Amino acid sequence: MTDMTSQASEIARRLEDQIVRGERSPGARLDERSLAEHFGVSRTPVREALQWLAAHGLVSQRGRQGARVAQLSVPDLLDAFFVIAEMESMAARQAARRIRPNQREQLVECHERCSALVEANDAEGFYIENLRFHALVLEASHNRILKEQMGTVRALTAPYRRYVTHQPGRMKASITEHGNIIEAILASDGETAAQMMRDHVNLLGDGLSDLLHLMASEKEAMMG
């Protein structure tokens, strides 16, 4: 975000974080005036931030209709999940070779927090901690290029991954999958870590019908 003013850069970062956390859903309107009031700034840095987000595919600008959080078509959604599954698989493979002692501890502690949130049936808390789990694996890969490239795809898919988190049994299944990924990473088994992560992220199986239903429901709500 070096081409933006520091104010616009901060707004873009916060909006991206809100999209990732599911606070702004796909298709949600992004009104310049409302955002300027929300962030306590003029409309100029807001406009600049929206332009940056649009250039990176996170926001769609529709002329007089204004800006909205990007909403993927079905083919684009499937492609996005395929891409991020491969990227996170690569991160897990490299983390198995490059993870540092303090990062090992952080990963285990994060897994324990995720488990506690499942026991408490706290889906929202689990979703946020799950984001941290994946971020820790990415950090442990020590691959700056991969981290930069993954940012946009992660933000695009995050709202749909959040929806899947709320499906019955998904959190408990994730805990088992996280445990397998951590075990492989701590054992320096890159190939197993990569495969486990790919299987964990890939939502083109049983979750596909739920994702398509979500998109159809949101489209109907927007039209109605």
N, C-alpha and C positions, 0 to 999 in steps of 0.2 A: 504494500500500500504506500510505497514511497512517493508516488506521483500525487498523492492527496495531501491536503493540509492535515495537521495533527488532529484537529477537531473532527474533520470528516472521516479520518482513519479510525478514530475511536468509535464513532457512530457506526461505521461499517462493521467493525469488530463486534460491537454489542448486538447489532441486528443479526449478524451471522450466528452468534452464540444463542440468541433467542430462537432462531430457526432450528438450530441443532437440538435445543432443549425442548422443542415442541411448543414453545410459547406463542409462536406465529406459524399457523398451519399453512400447508400448500393452498394457494389460491387466495389467501388472506390479503386484503387491501392494505397498501402502505401509503397513507395520505401524508404528503409533505408537511402540511400545516400541523396535523396532529402529532407527527413525529418531532417536529421542531419544538412544540410545547412539551412533549414528553421528555426530551433530552435537554430542554432549556437553552436552545440555540436558535439562530436564525435559520431560514429555509435553505440558504446557500450551501452550508456543509451537508445538510440532509440530502439535497439534490445531488451533490457530488458523491456522497456515499452510495446512494441508490444507483447512480450511473456505474460506479465501480462494481457493485453487486450484480448489476445486469450484465456487465461485460464478462463476469465470471459465471454466469448462468444461474445465479441464485435468485434473481428477481427478473420478472418479465415486465416490460414497459409497453403499455397499450394506448399510446397517444392520449386522447382526452379521457380515457377510462382510468388513466393513472397507472401506478406501479402496483404489482402484486407479488407475493411470494411465489416463486416458480412452482408450477404443478406439472409433473412429468406425464407424458402420454404413456400408455401401456408398454409399447416397444422400448421407449427410452428408460422407463423404470426397470424393465428386465435387464437392459444393457448396463444400467448404472449399478445394479446389484451384482452383476457378473464382474464388472470392473473392480468394485470395492472388495469383493471376495478375493480376487487375485492379488490386489494391493495388500490387503491385511494378511493374506497368506505369505507374501513376500516379507512383510514386517516380522511375522512370527518366526520365519526361517532365519532371518538375520539376527533377531533377538536371541535365539538359541545359541548363536555364536558370539554375540557381542554384549549381552547383558552384564551389568556391573553388580557387585555385591549389594549395594544399597537399593538397586532397582529390583533385585530378587526379593528383598524384604518388602518393598512397597507393593509388589505384585501379589505376594501372599496375603499381606494385610488387606489389600483391596478385595481379594477373593473372600476373605473372612467377613468383611463388611457386607458384600453382596449376599452371602449366605444368611447373615443375620436379618437382612432386609426381606429375604424370601420368607424366613420364619415369621417375620412380623406382617407378612402379606402387604408390604409397602411397595406397590408397583412404581409409583413416581420416584421414590427414593432409589429403588433398584435401577430404574432407567438411567438416572444421573450417575450412579456408581458404576453402572455397566459402561457408560461412555468413558469414565475414567480408566476402567480396566483396559479398554481398547487403546486409549491414549497412552497408557503406560507401556503396552507392548510396542506401540509405534516408537515411543521415546527410546526404548531399549534396543531398537534396531539401529539406532545412531545413523540413520540414513536421512540426511537433510532434504535431499531431492524428493524422496518418497513422501516425506512429511508434507512438503509444500504442495505436491501434486494431489495428495489425498484429501486436502482440505475441502475443495469444492464438491467432490463426489460424496464425501461424508455428510456435508451439509444438505445435499440434495436428497439423500436417502434417509437421513436421521428421522424425519417425521413419520415415515412408513415403518422404520424399525421400532419406533416408540409405540406405534399401534400394535405391532406384533407382540411387544413385551406384555401387553395387557391381555393377551389371549390365554385361556385356561391352560395351565401346565407349562407355559413357555418359560417362566422364570426358573422353575425347578430344573427343567431340561438344560437351561443355560448354565446353571451352577455345575452340573456334571460336565458339560462341554468345557467350561472355563477350567475346571480341575484337570481335565485331560491335556488342555493346551499348556497350562502351567507346568505340569509334570514333564511334558516333552521339552519345554524351554529350559527348565532347571537341569534336565538331563543332557542338555546340549544336543538334543536330537532334532536337528533342523527340519528334516523331511517330514517327520511325524507331526511336529508343531505346525508346519505349513498346511498339511492335509487336514489336521484337526481344526485349524482356524478357517480354512476354506469351507469345510462342511458346516461349521458353526454360523458363518455369515451368509452362506448361500440360502436365500429364501425362495428359490424357484420351485420348491417342492410343495409340501403341505400348506405353507403359508401363502402360496400364490393366489388361491381363490379368495382369501380374506383380504389381501391387498387390492385385488381388482374390485371387490365389493366396496372397499373403503373409497376408492377413487370414484366409483359410480355414485355412491351416496353423497359425497362432497360436491360432485358436479350437479346433482339434482338439487341440493340445498342452495347452491349458488344461483341456479337458474330460477329457483322458486322464491 
